[in-house]
Amino acid sequence: MNELRDIPISNRDAERLYVLYRINDILKKVVGEGLDIDQALPEVVRVAHEALQAASGSIIVIDEAYNIQHHWLIDNDGLREDSEEFLEKVVRSGLFGWTVHTQQQAIVHDSSTDARWLNRPGQKPTICSAICVPIIIRNRSIGAITMTRPGKKQFSEDDLSLLDNIANLAASTIESARLYQESQRRTADLAALVRATAIISTSLEAETLLANVAEQICRFAQAEGCAILDWDPQTLTVTRRALYLTENTPNETKTRTHFHLEDYALTRQVLERFEPVQLADDDLSRSNLAEHNFMRQAGIKSLLMIPMLAKERAISLAEIMHFSQARHFWREEISLLQTLANQAAVAIENADLYANAQRQLQVMQLLNEASKVINSTLDTSQIMQSLLTHMNELLNAEAISIALLDRQTNQLVYEVAEGPGREKIIGMRLPSNQGVSGWVAHNAVPALVPDTSKDPRFLQSVDHETGYVTQAIICAPVQAKGEVMGTIQAINPRTGRFSDEDLRLLTNLANLASSALANAQQYQRTQSAEARYLGLFEDSVNPILLTDASGHIVEANRRAHNFLGYAAGELHGVAIADLHTMGTALQDALNLLSGIDPNEVHVFHSKAITKSDHLIPVAIYAKHTAFQGIELGQWIFRDISQQVELEEMRDDLTAMLVHDLQSPLGNVIASLELLSGEIPPGAGPMVPAILDIAIRSSRRLQILIRSLLDINHLEAGNTIRNQTPASLPRLVAEAAETIEPTLARRSIGLVNNIPEDLPDVLVDEDMIRRVIINLLDNAVKYSPENRSITVSAAYLADMNQVLVCVSDQGKGIPPEYRKTVFEKFRRIEGKQMPRGIGLGLAFCRIAVEAHGGRIEVEDAPEGGAQFCFTLPVAG
């Protein structure tokens, strides 16, 4: 060492050694005394600036992504700030960028001729010299030191060498400081991880836990928002369960709440491959991803998605968001966040287990409470409503309902319901062998349908009628003593999907209600019978008889005794058949009373035989009733003597007119047709037109006469004799041709929407053609001029029938007339109504019903009336 002191050195070298000593002394404090690097590096650039007698200088430290971590600029006035935009440009493409990228020293003798030199925007360019050396750690550039002087060629190689020595000292110190800071950061991160895990684990209540998880992950990541999302691996649906946003962040409604993984491939990859993924809004390589579009719409600058793993499966997803500016996470940061997410996943799973245990306890308590409530009443409505209430508490479904089996009609009748479409569901009747409920009722086993679109048992017509979309359903039978009484069903879970546990719970509720419901129904039947019996005999002004199963009278009111001429008590034990002229209608009533719905009334006409053998025409209303648990037949008489007399007179007159008109009218039509062939060539257009009007009018009269004959024929109980396969499009075309003059006269268009591929119908062609003519003619009568009428048809596959509809744009038919318009000689009252005798629609009803179809009227889609009827398909 003494020998080194004896080595002569120049003043210049001594100055340089002194400079390096000063810098080394500054940098040693970073390691030895824990001096912050942000305090040390400004002193380094200050000493370098002074030693090199530079006009200005800078030191910039960057990370792997060329993001500026530290920067200081100095000139003769001291340290100062510079614009971030200009600094980023220098880092990317200036002298600094070249030096860092090439890891080479740079000396600029003339800034005006060196492309690496960038002039500050807004300042007049000046010629200067500059030197720049990289700061290198482990063969990687982490920054550079730059010094400048005004003028050309102001720096020497010695200056460059001194600056390089300063940079080397700075590099080793920065590395030591980084290692120290990394150690401190890891310690802090681990402490923060422990604290976050402890906070997360403080609650077993699901909502509180999820809120804590979202907040702690957000705070740990120093982010601006965090969402926790659940996913269903079977349905690939994702639902947000918690969201935490820091202050001054966008509205939470912009973040994803519910979506399908088929629409988000990258999110699906995170969950299925357990791979975290981060996205930035300016990442053009992924600009076509759905996630990128979501970020743009939500105003998210960067997004980190981390799977939350427990027991080697992803149970949830954490979305870490930045809204103000993009954030890039390092591998170590993501690893720590993954650890926290996994700890949170275990806590979430424990909370779910706790929730399941609590749910089981709640289920037992609610089942016990439901059992008490259900068995404390004999009111079926209260029982079913109580059942619905407990179903909703336990299952949390969008819609729930109870259907009871009507054994008389073999239908499921929906008695109570809650949820969308409730008004249309209550009272709905469905065949007991159709749909999921029908399958459950028929097989007496519960069913779980997670996706109705893939289950052939599901009946789509119910959704069409209610306007509600059924996606999933669970259904259980209500049965007592091995006999199914009905079904209960829950539709569409509000969250997640229906499970086997939900189905077991529904079955338990059904079992609880079954015996109580059976007892209540029996009690209700008894009470109802007694009430009906008392009301019947106290207030009725009509003759009423009650008969037992064999048809013998067990009770008669005073009016019945007076009407039939018997003294009080004389009718007891008399057979109901002995009081009537025996006929098909009476026998049918006796047979039907053993099988019809208790609320259904069978109406027929007969002649009652009085004690003095006088015959009185009566209308009889027969139905079931019950008294003290005994099933009885109830017969209410109404004297229709005057009505029968008038109808007989009208029928006689009609038959006479039809008979007397049919033959002459046939001769008239034949004569007119012959005459049309004898018109001289020079007769002009008037004569054929008049003949055509006469022929068409005669044929319309002939159609009316045939309709009258058919009405009499079918009302007499005769069947259709000439049913053959026929093309409905052809029948409609022929009917349209018949009324073409009427359409043209009133400037009414006919829209024909009959599909050509309809299956043939099995009909009497002439009769159904007349039905279509009547409906078209009726539509023309009630349509204003310059409007249109529409005829359409569709194949009803489930009924194997064809539905035909004729609609107009008139005033429509009021609801109170929609049944009576199909009765003979019944018309809508009104001064401005078209004239007629009221037989056209009556014929349509009788003809359609004779073919096994039905006809009804409703409001047309564009206003007016729409008549629809069904016909059987041939084959």
CORDA-V139948 format. One record per pair of residues at least 12 apart in sequence whose C-alpha atoms are under 8 Angstrom apart, sorted by the first residue. I is the first residue (numbers start at 0). GAP is how many residues later the second one is. D is the distance in Angstrom with one decimal. If there is no record, write none. Layout:
I;GAP;D, I;GAP;D
//
This chain:
15;35;7.8, 15;146;7.0, 18;28;7.1, 18;29;7.7, 18;32;6.7, 19;145;7.6, 19;146;6.6, 21;25;7.8, 22;20;8.0, 22;21;5.9, 22;24;7.1, 22;143;7.3, 22;146;7.7, 23;145;6.7, 25;14;6.4, 25;17;7.4, 25;18;7.4, 26;13;6.4, 26;142;7.7, 26;143;7.1, 26;146;6.0, 27;145;7.5, 29;143;7.2, 29;147;6.6, 30;142;7.4, 30;145;6.7, 30;146;6.5, 36;137;7.3, 36;140;6.8, 37;32;7.4, 40;18;7.7, 40;31;7.9, 40;129;7.8, 41;30;6.2, 41;37;7.8, 43;126;7.9, 44;12;7.0, 44;13;6.5, 44;14;6.4, 44;27;7.6, 44;28;8.0, 44;29;7.4, 44;100;7.8, 45;28;7.0, 45;33;8.0, 47;115;7.3, 47;118;7.5, 48;25;7.5, 48;26;7.9, 48;98;6.9, 51;95;7.9, 51;107;6.8, 53;21;7.8, 53;93;6.0, 53;94;5.5, 53;95;5.3, 54;20;5.6, 54;21;6.2, 54;92;7.6, 54;93;5.7, 54;94;4.9, 54;95;7.0, 55;17;7.4, 55;18;5.4, 55;19;4.1, 55;20;6.9, 55;91;5.9, 55;92;5.3, 55;93;6.9, 56;16;5.8, 56;17;5.2, 56;18;6.4, 56;88;7.5, 56;89;5.4, 56;90;4.2, 56;91;6.1, 57;13;7.2, 57;14;5.5, 57;15;4.3, 57;16;6.2, 57;87;5.7, 57;88;5.2, 57;89;6.6, 58;12;5.7, 58;13;5.5, 58;14;6.8, 58;84;7.4, 58;85;5.9, 58;86;4.4, 58;87;6.4, 59;12;6.6, 59;83;5.3, 59;84;5.7, 59;85;6.7, 60;81;5.7, 60;82;4.2, 60;83;6.9, 61;80;5.4, 61;81;5.6, 62;79;6.4, 63;78;7.7, 65;25;7.2, 65;26;7.7, 66;21;8.0, 67;20;7.7, 85;34;7.1, 85;35;7.9, 89;28;7.1, 92;23;7.4, 93;22;5.2, 93;23;5.9, 93;24;5.9, 94;21;4.8, 94;22;5.6, 94;23;7.5, 94;37;7.4, 95;36;7.0, 95;47;8.0, 95;48;6.4, 95;50;7.6, 97;18;7.2, 98;33;6.9, 98;34;6.6, 98;35;5.9, 98;45;7.3, 99;34;5.6, 99;35;7.9, 99;41;5.4, 99;42;7.4, 99;43;6.3, 99;44;6.7, 100;40;7.4, 102;31;5.8, 102;33;7.5, 102;38;6.4, 103;29;6.8, 103;30;6.6, 104;26;7.7, 104;27;5.9, 104;28;4.5, 104;29;6.6, 104;55;7.6, 104;59;7.8, 105;25;5.6, 105;26;5.1, 105;27;6.3, 106;22;7.7, 106;23;5.8, 106;24;4.4, 106;25;6.5, 106;48;7.5, 106;53;7.4, 107;21;5.3, 107;22;4.9, 107;23;6.1, 107;45;7.6, 108;19;7.4, 108;20;4.9, 108;21;6.8, 108;43;5.3, 108;44;4.3, 108;45;6.9, 108;46;7.4, 109;17;6.4, 109;18;5.9, 109;19;5.5, 109;41;7.5, 109;42;5.1, 109;43;6.6, 110;15;8.0, 110;16;5.5, 110;17;5.4, 110;18;6.1, 110;19;7.7, 110;41;7.9, 111;14;7.6, 111;15;5.8, 111;16;7.8, 125;24;7.7, 126;23;6.3, 126;24;5.5, 126;25;6.8, 127;20;6.8, 127;21;5.6, 127;22;4.1, 127;23;4.4, 127;24;5.6, 127;26;8.0, 128;19;5.6, 128;20;5.3, 128;21;6.1, 128;22;6.0, 128;23;5.4, 128;24;5.9, 128;25;5.7, 128;26;6.9, 129;16;7.0, 129;17;5.6, 129;18;4.2, 129;19;6.4, 129;24;7.8, 129;25;7.1, 130;15;5.7, 130;16;5.5, 130;17;6.6, 130;24;7.1, 130;29;6.3, 131;12;6.7, 131;13;5.6, 131;14;4.3, 131;15;6.6, 131;28;7.7, 131;31;7.9, 132;12;5.6, 132;13;6.7, 132;27;7.6, 132;30;6.8, 132;31;5.7, 132;34;6.9, 133;30;7.7, 133;33;6.9, 134;32;5.4, 134;33;6.5, 134;35;7.2, 134;36;5.5, 135;32;7.3, 135;35;6.0, 136;34;6.1, 136;35;7.2, 136;38;6.9, 143;23;7.4, 144;18;7.6, 144;22;6.8, 188;147;7.9, 191;28;7.0, 192;27;7.5, 192;143;7.8, 192;147;6.5, 195;20;5.6, 195;21;7.7, 195;24;7.6, 195;144;7.7, 196;143;6.9, 196;146;6.7, 196;147;7.1, 198;13;7.2, 198;17;7.9, 199;12;5.7, 199;13;5.8, 199;16;7.5, 199;144;6.7, 199;147;7.2, 200;143;8.0, 200;146;6.2, 202;148;8.0, 203;143;7.9, 203;146;7.3, 203;147;4.7, 203;150;6.7, 203;151;7.9, 204;146;6.3, 204;150;7.3, 205;142;7.2, 205;145;5.7, 205;146;6.9, 205;149;7.2, 206;34;7.9, 206;35;7.6, 208;138;8.0, 208;139;7.2, 208;142;7.7, 209;18;7.2, 209;31;7.1, 209;32;5.7, 209;138;7.3, 210;31;5.6, 210;32;6.8, 210;33;7.0, 212;15;7.8, 212;131;6.3, 213;12;5.4, 213;13;6.0, 213;14;6.2, 213;28;6.5, 213;29;6.1, 213;30;5.5, 213;104;7.8, 214;28;8.0, 214;29;5.4, 214;30;7.8, 216;103;7.8, 216;120;7.3, 216;123;7.3, 216;124;7.4, 217;26;7.3, 217;102;6.6, 219;117;7.7, 220;99;7.7, 220;112;7.9, 220;116;7.1, 222;97;6.6, 222;98;6.1, 222;99;5.8, 223;21;5.9, 223;22;5.3, 223;25;6.9, 223;96;7.8, 223;97;5.9, 223;98;5.1, 223;99;6.6, 224;18;7.4, 224;19;5.5, 224;20;4.3, 224;21;6.1, 224;24;7.8, 224;95;6.0, 224;96;4.9, 224;97;6.5, 225;17;5.8, 225;18;5.3, 225;19;6.6, 225;92;6.8, 225;93;5.4, 225;94;4.6, 225;95;6.0, 226;13;6.9, 226;14;7.7, 226;15;5.7, 226;16;4.3, 226;17;6.4, 226;91;5.8, 226;92;5.1, 226;93;6.8, 227;12;6.0, 227;13;5.8, 227;14;5.1, 227;15;6.4, 227;88;6.8, 227;89;5.7, 227;90;4.8, 227;91;6.5, 228;12;5.5, 228;13;7.1, 228;87;5.5, 228;88;5.1, 228;89;6.5, 228;90;7.9, 229;85;6.7, 229;86;4.6, 229;87;6.5, 230;84;7.0, 230;85;6.2, 230;86;7.8, 231;264;7.5, 235;24;5.9, 235;25;5.4, 235;26;7.2, 236;21;7.3, 236;22;5.9, 236;23;4.5, 236;24;6.1, 237;19;7.9, 237;20;5.6, 237;21;5.4, 237;22;6.0, 237;23;7.0, 238;18;5.7, 238;19;4.5, 238;20;6.8, 239;16;7.1, 239;17;4.8, 239;18;6.3, 248;74;6.8, 249;49;7.7, 249;73;7.6, 253;43;7.4, 253;44;4.9, 254;43;6.0, 255;38;7.9, 262;27;6.9, 263;25;7.7, 263;26;5.7, 263;27;6.4, 264;25;7.8, 265;23;7.7, 265;25;7.3, 266;24;7.6, 266;38;7.5, 269;35;7.2, 269;36;7.0, 269;37;6.2, 270;36;5.7, 270;43;5.9, 270;45;7.9, 270;46;7.2, 271;42;7.4, 273;32;7.9, 273;33;5.8, 273;35;7.7, 273;40;7.0, 274;31;7.2, 274;32;7.0, 275;28;7.2, 275;29;5.6, 275;30;4.6, 275;31;6.4, 275;58;7.8, 276;27;5.8, 276;28;5.3, 276;29;6.8, 277;24;7.3, 277;25;5.5, 277;26;4.1, 277;27;6.2, 277;50;7.8, 277;51;7.9, 278;13;7.6, 278;23;5.5, 278;24;5.1, 278;25;6.4, 279;21;5.8, 279;22;4.3, 279;23;6.4, 279;46;6.2, 279;47;7.8, 280;14;6.8, 280;15;6.8, 280;19;7.1, 280;20;5.1, 280;21;6.0, 280;45;7.5, 281;19;7.9, 298;24;6.2, 299;21;6.5, 299;22;5.9, 299;23;4.6, 299;24;7.8, 300;20;7.6, 300;21;5.6, 300;22;5.2, 300;23;6.7, 300;24;5.5, 300;25;4.8, 300;26;7.8, 301;19;6.0, 301;20;5.3, 301;21;7.2, 301;23;7.4, 301;24;4.8, 301;25;6.0, 301;26;7.8, 302;16;6.7, 302;17;5.7, 302;18;4.8, 302;19;6.6, 303;15;5.8, 303;16;5.0, 303;17;6.6, 304;12;6.9, 304;13;5.7, 304;14;4.7, 304;15;6.4, 305;12;5.2, 305;13;6.6, 305;31;7.9, 305;32;6.5, 305;35;7.4, 306;31;7.5, 306;34;7.3, 307;30;7.4, 307;33;5.1, 307;34;5.1, 307;36;7.3, 307;37;5.3, 308;32;7.3, 308;33;5.0, 308;36;5.8, 308;37;7.7, 309;32;6.3, 309;35;5.7, 309;36;5.6, 309;39;7.7, 314;30;6.8, 315;29;7.1, 317;23;7.4, 362;31;6.9, 362;142;7.9, 365;24;7.0, 366;141;8.0, 366;142;7.1, 369;16;7.2, 369;17;7.2, 369;20;6.8, 369;142;7.9, 370;141;6.1, 370;142;7.6, 372;13;7.2, 373;12;6.8, 373;13;7.5, 373;138;7.8, 373;139;6.5, 373;142;6.4, 374;141;5.6, 376;143;7.6, 377;138;7.3, 377;139;7.7, 377;141;6.9, 377;142;4.3, 377;143;7.7, 377;145;6.8, 377;146;7.6, 378;141;5.8, 378;142;8.0, 378;145;7.3, 379;137;6.1, 379;140;5.6, 379;141;6.4, 379;144;7.8, 382;130;7.3, 382;133;7.7, 382;134;6.9, 383;18;7.2, 383;32;6.9, 383;129;8.0, 384;31;7.1, 386;122;7.2, 386;126;7.3, 387;12;6.9, 387;13;7.1, 387;14;7.9, 387;29;7.6, 387;30;7.6, 390;115;7.2, 390;118;7.6, 394;95;7.8, 394;98;7.5, 394;107;6.6, 395;97;6.3, 395;98;6.2, 396;93;6.1, 396;94;6.0, 396;95;5.7, 396;96;4.3, 396;97;5.4, 397;21;5.9, 397;22;7.4, 397;92;7.6, 397;93;6.0, 397;94;5.5, 397;95;6.0, 397;96;5.8, 398;18;7.4, 398;19;5.6, 398;20;4.3, 398;21;6.4, 398;91;5.9, 398;92;5.1, 398;93;6.9, 399;17;5.7, 399;18;5.4, 399;19;6.7, 399;88;7.6, 399;89;5.7, 399;90;4.4, 399;91;6.1, 400;13;7.0, 400;14;7.7, 400;15;5.7, 400;16;4.1, 400;17;6.4, 400;87;5.9, 400;88;5.6, 400;89;6.7, 401;12;5.8, 401;13;6.0, 401;14;5.6, 401;15;6.5, 401;84;7.4, 401;85;5.9, 401;86;4.4, 401;87;6.5, 402;12;5.6, 402;13;7.4, 402;83;5.4, 402;84;5.3, 402;85;6.3, 403;81;5.8, 403;82;4.0, 403;83;6.5, 404;27;7.3, 404;79;7.7, 404;80;5.4, 404;81;4.8, 405;191;8.0, 407;187;6.0, 407;188;5.7, 407;189;5.2, 408;187;7.5, 408;188;6.8, 409;21;6.5, 409;22;5.8, 410;18;6.1, 410;19;5.4, 410;20;4.5, 410;21;4.7, 411;17;5.6, 411;18;5.3, 411;19;6.2, 411;20;5.3, 411;26;7.5, 411;74;6.9, 412;14;6.1, 412;15;5.8, 412;16;4.6, 412;17;6.7, 413;12;5.2, 413;13;5.3, 413;14;5.5, 413;15;6.6, 414;12;6.0, 419;48;6.7, 420;45;5.4, 420;46;7.0, 420;47;6.3, 423;41;7.6, 423;42;5.8, 424;41;6.9, 433;23;7.3, 433;25;7.1, 434;22;5.1, 434;23;4.8, 434;24;4.7, 435;21;5.3, 435;22;5.3, 435;23;7.3, 435;39;7.4, 436;38;6.5, 436;50;6.4, 436;52;7.6, 438;18;7.3, 439;35;7.0, 439;36;6.6, 439;37;6.1, 439;47;7.3, 440;36;5.9, 440;43;6.3, 440;45;6.4, 440;46;6.4, 443;33;5.7, 443;35;7.8, 443;40;6.5, 444;31;6.7, 444;32;6.4, 445;28;7.6, 445;29;5.6, 445;30;4.2, 445;31;6.2, 445;57;7.3, 445;61;7.0, 446;27;5.8, 446;28;5.3, 446;29;6.5, 446;56;7.5, 447;24;8.0, 447;25;6.2, 447;26;4.5, 447;27;6.6, 447;50;7.6, 447;51;7.9, 447;52;7.5, 447;55;6.7, 448;23;5.6, 448;24;5.2, 448;25;6.2, 449;21;7.3, 449;22;4.7, 449;23;6.5, 449;47;7.2, 449;48;6.7, 450;20;5.6, 450;21;5.1, 450;22;7.9, 451;18;6.9, 451;19;5.4, 451;20;5.7, 451;21;7.4, 452;18;7.3, 469;21;6.5, 469;22;6.5, 470;20;7.5, 470;21;5.9, 471;19;5.8, 471;20;5.0, 471;21;7.5, 471;25;7.9, 471;26;7.5, 472;16;6.9, 472;17;5.7, 472;18;4.5, 472;19;6.1, 472;25;7.7, 473;15;5.6, 473;16;5.4, 473;17;6.7, 473;24;7.3, 473;28;8.0, 473;29;6.2, 473;32;7.9, 474;12;6.7, 474;13;5.7, 474;14;4.2, 474;15;6.6, 474;28;7.4, 474;31;7.5, 475;12;5.5, 475;13;6.5, 475;27;7.5, 475;30;6.4, 475;31;5.3, 475;34;6.7, 476;30;7.3, 476;33;6.6, 477;32;5.1, 477;33;6.4, 477;35;7.3, 477;36;5.3, 478;31;7.8, 478;32;7.1, 478;35;5.5, 478;36;7.8, 479;34;5.5, 479;35;5.7, 479;38;7.0, 484;29;7.6, 484;33;7.9, 486;23;7.9, 487;18;7.8, 487;22;6.9, 488;17;7.9, 524;101;7.4, 524;104;7.6, 525;100;6.9, 525;101;6.5, 525;102;5.8, 525;103;5.5, 527;98;7.6, 528;96;6.0, 528;97;4.2, 528;98;4.7, 528;99;7.0, 528;100;7.8, 529;96;7.0, 529;97;5.1, 529;98;6.5, 531;93;7.5, 532;92;7.9, 532;93;7.7, 532;94;6.6, 536;20;5.9, 540;18;6.5, 541;17;6.2, 541;18;7.2, 541;94;6.6, 541;95;6.2, 541;96;6.6, 542;13;7.7, 542;14;6.6, 542;15;7.5, 542;16;4.8, 542;17;3.8, 542;18;7.6, 542;20;6.7, 542;93;5.8, 542;94;5.3, 542;95;7.4, 543;12;5.8, 543;13;5.8, 543;15;7.3, 543;16;5.7, 543;90;7.1, 543;91;5.5, 543;92;4.6, 543;93;6.4, 544;12;6.9, 544;15;7.0, 544;89;5.9, 544;90;5.0, 544;91;6.6, 545;86;6.2, 545;87;5.4, 545;88;4.7, 545;89;6.3, 546;29;7.4, 546;85;5.6, 546;86;4.9, 546;87;6.6, 547;83;7.1, 547;84;5.1, 547;85;6.2, 548;45;7.7, 548;82;7.4, 548;83;6.6, 548;84;7.3, 550;24;5.7, 550;25;5.7, 550;26;7.5, 550;39;7.2, 550;82;7.7, 551;20;7.7, 551;21;5.3, 551;22;5.5, 551;23;4.2, 551;24;5.8, 552;18;6.6, 552;19;5.2, 552;20;5.0, 552;21;5.5, 552;22;6.1, 552;23;6.4, 553;18;5.3, 553;19;6.1, 554;16;7.7, 554;17;6.1, 555;13;7.9, 555;15;6.9, 555;16;7.4, 562;47;7.7, 563;44;7.8, 563;45;7.2, 563;46;4.5, 563;47;6.1, 564;45;6.0, 564;46;5.5, 564;47;7.3, 565;44;8.0, 565;45;6.3, 577;31;7.7, 578;29;5.6, 578;30;4.9, 578;31;7.0, 579;26;6.8, 579;27;5.6, 579;28;4.6, 579;29;5.4, 580;25;7.1, 580;26;5.8, 580;27;6.8, 580;28;7.1, 582;23;7.8, 584;19;6.1, 584;20;7.2, 584;21;7.4, 585;18;7.6, 585;20;7.2, 588;13;6.7, 588;15;8.0, 588;33;6.9, 592;29;7.5, 592;30;6.3, 592;31;6.3, 592;40;6.6, 595;27;7.8, 595;28;7.7, 596;27;7.6, 597;25;6.7, 597;26;5.0, 597;27;6.7, 598;24;7.3, 598;25;7.3, 599;23;6.4, 599;24;7.9, 600;20;6.2, 600;21;5.7, 600;22;4.9, 601;19;5.7, 601;20;5.0, 601;21;6.1, 602;16;7.0, 602;17;5.7, 602;18;4.6, 602;19;6.3, 603;15;5.9, 603;16;5.5, 603;17;6.8, 604;12;7.3, 604;13;5.8, 604;14;4.5, 604;15;6.0, 605;12;5.5, 605;13;6.4, 605;14;7.2, 615;23;7.0, 615;24;8.0, 615;25;6.5, 616;22;6.2, 616;23;5.6, 616;24;5.1, 616;27;7.1, 617;19;6.1, 617;20;5.2, 617;21;4.6, 617;22;5.1, 617;23;7.0, 618;18;5.9, 618;19;5.1, 618;20;6.6, 618;21;6.4, 619;15;6.4, 619;16;5.6, 619;17;4.8, 619;18;6.5, 620;13;7.9, 620;14;5.8, 620;15;5.1, 620;16;6.7, 621;12;5.6, 621;13;4.7, 621;14;6.5, 622;12;6.9, 653;54;7.9, 657;47;5.9, 657;50;7.3, 657;51;7.3, 660;44;7.9, 661;40;7.3, 661;43;6.9, 664;33;7.1, 664;37;7.0, 665;36;7.8, 667;30;7.7, 668;26;6.1, 668;29;6.3, 668;30;7.2, 671;19;6.8, 671;22;7.5, 671;23;6.3, 672;22;7.2, 675;12;6.8, 675;15;6.6, 695;42;7.9, 702;67;7.0, 703;136;7.9, 706;63;7.9, 706;133;7.9, 706;136;6.2, 707;131;7.8, 707;135;7.6, 709;133;7.7, 709;137;7.9, 710;132;6.1, 710;135;6.8, 710;136;7.8, 713;132;7.2, 713;133;7.9, 713;136;7.4, 714;131;7.9, 718;131;7.0, 719;44;7.2, 719;130;7.0, 719;131;7.6, 720;43;7.8, 721;41;7.5, 721;42;5.4, 722;39;5.8, 722;40;4.5, 722;41;4.5, 722;42;7.4, 723;37;7.9, 723;38;5.2, 723;39;5.5, 723;40;6.4, 723;41;7.5, 723;150;7.9, 724;35;5.7, 724;36;5.4, 724;37;4.5, 724;38;6.4, 724;149;5.5, 725;34;5.2, 725;35;5.4, 725;36;6.3, 725;37;6.8, 725;39;6.8, 726;32;7.6, 726;33;5.0, 726;34;6.6, 727;30;7.5, 727;32;6.5, 727;33;6.7, 728;25;6.1, 728;26;7.4, 728;27;6.5, 730;34;7.5, 730;37;7.9, 730;38;5.7, 731;37;7.2, 731;40;6.8, 733;35;7.6, 734;34;6.1, 734;35;7.4, 734;37;6.3, 734;38;5.1, 734;41;8.0, 735;37;7.2, 735;40;7.7, 737;35;7.4, 738;34;7.2, 738;37;7.7, 738;38;6.8, 741;38;7.7, 742;37;7.0, 745;39;5.4, 745;40;7.0, 746;38;5.8, 746;39;5.0, 746;40;7.3, 747;32;7.4, 747;37;6.0, 747;38;5.1, 747;39;5.2, 747;40;5.1, 747;41;7.3, 748;37;7.4, 748;38;6.4, 748;39;4.3, 748;40;6.3, 749;38;5.6, 749;39;5.1, 749;40;5.8, 749;41;7.6, 750;37;6.9, 750;38;6.1, 750;39;4.6, 750;40;6.3, 751;38;6.1, 751;39;5.3, 751;40;6.4, 752;37;7.2, 752;38;5.9, 752;39;4.6, 752;40;7.0, 753;37;6.9, 753;38;4.9, 753;39;5.3, 753;40;7.8, 754;37;7.9, 754;38;7.0, 754;39;7.6, 757;36;7.4, 757;37;6.7, 757;44;8.0, 758;36;7.6, 758;114;6.6, 758;115;7.4, 759;113;6.0, 759;114;5.6, 760;41;7.4, 760;110;6.5, 760;111;5.7, 760;112;4.3, 760;113;4.8, 761;109;7.4, 761;110;5.8, 761;111;5.7, 761;112;4.6, 761;113;8.0, 762;88;6.9, 762;108;7.6, 762;109;7.7, 766;80;7.0, 767;79;7.3, 767;80;7.7, 770;72;7.4, 770;73;5.1, 770;76;7.5, 773;66;5.9, 773;67;7.2, 773;70;7.5, 774;31;6.7, 774;65;8.0, 774;66;7.5, 774;69;8.0, 774;92;7.4, 775;13;7.9, 775;30;6.8, 778;27;7.5, 778;28;6.8, 778;29;5.4, 778;31;8.0, 778;86;8.0, 779;28;7.5, 780;53;6.6, 781;26;7.5, 781;28;5.4, 781;29;7.4, 781;51;7.8, 781;52;7.3, 782;25;6.1, 782;26;5.6, 782;27;4.4, 782;28;7.8, 783;25;7.4, 783;26;6.3, 786;22;6.9, 787;20;6.7, 787;21;6.9, 788;17;7.2, 788;18;5.7, 788;19;4.6, 788;20;6.8, 789;15;7.9, 789;16;5.7, 789;17;5.3, 789;18;6.6, 790;13;7.3, 790;14;5.6, 790;15;4.5, 790;16;6.5, 791;12;5.8, 791;13;5.3, 791;14;6.6, 792;12;6.1, 799;72;6.7, 799;73;6.0, 800;69;6.2, 800;70;5.5, 800;71;4.7, 800;72;5.2, 801;68;5.5, 801;69;5.3, 801;70;6.5, 801;71;6.6, 802;65;6.7, 802;66;5.8, 802;67;4.5, 802;68;6.7, 803;64;5.4, 803;65;5.4, 803;66;6.2, 804;61;6.5, 804;62;5.5, 804;63;4.1, 804;64;6.6, 805;60;5.5, 805;61;5.3, 805;62;6.5, 806;53;5.8, 806;57;7.1, 806;58;5.6, 806;59;4.0, 806;60;6.3, 807;52;7.0, 807;55;7.5, 807;56;5.3, 807;57;5.7, 807;58;6.6, 808;51;7.6, 808;53;6.6, 808;54;5.4, 808;55;4.3, 808;56;7.0, 809;53;6.8, 809;54;4.3, 809;55;6.8, 810;52;7.1, 810;53;4.9, 810;54;7.3, 811;47;6.5, 811;48;7.7, 811;51;6.8, 811;52;3.9, 811;53;4.3, 812;44;8.0, 812;45;7.7, 812;46;7.6, 812;51;7.4, 812;52;6.1, 817;38;7.6, 817;39;6.2, 817;40;7.7, 818;37;7.8, 820;17;7.8, 820;20;6.7, 820;21;7.4, 821;19;5.1, 821;20;4.5, 821;21;8.0, 821;22;7.8, 821;23;6.2, 822;15;7.8, 822;16;7.8, 822;18;7.4, 822;19;5.1, 823;14;5.9, 823;15;5.4, 823;17;7.9, 823;18;5.2, 824;12;5.8, 824;13;4.1, 824;14;5.8, 824;17;8.0, 825;12;5.3, 825;13;7.9, 847;21;7.1, 847;22;7.4, 847;23;7.2, 850;20;6.7, 850;21;7.2, 851;19;7.1, 851;20;7.0, 852;16;6.8, 852;17;4.9, 852;18;5.3, 852;19;6.9, 853;15;5.4, 853;16;5.6, 853;17;7.9, 854;12;7.2, 854;13;5.6, 854;14;4.1, 854;15;6.7, 855;12;5.6, 855;13;6.5
//
